[in-house]
């Protein structure tokens, strides 16, 4: 099994965990946690490189779905 195969399997496992945790934590907390852990796993370091995509992607999702389209994203215990 190559390193690429392991990365694919880890990503699939993280996506399964993402789907299982989302009803409890909600879209925003789960997505932020998933993105942070996945970027760390892939070797991205530095607070700016970690925080910028999370803020940009979740801010865009919030603006597009909740504000522009009026479609609520799944909320959980945190938000």
HELIX and SHEET records of a PDB file:
HELIX    1   1 UNK A    3  UNK A   25  1                                  23    
HELIX    2   2 UNK A   27  UNK A   41  1                                  15    
HELIX    3   3 UNK A   47  UNK A   61  1                                  15    
HELIX    4   4 UNK A   62  UNK A   69  3                                   8    
END                                                                             
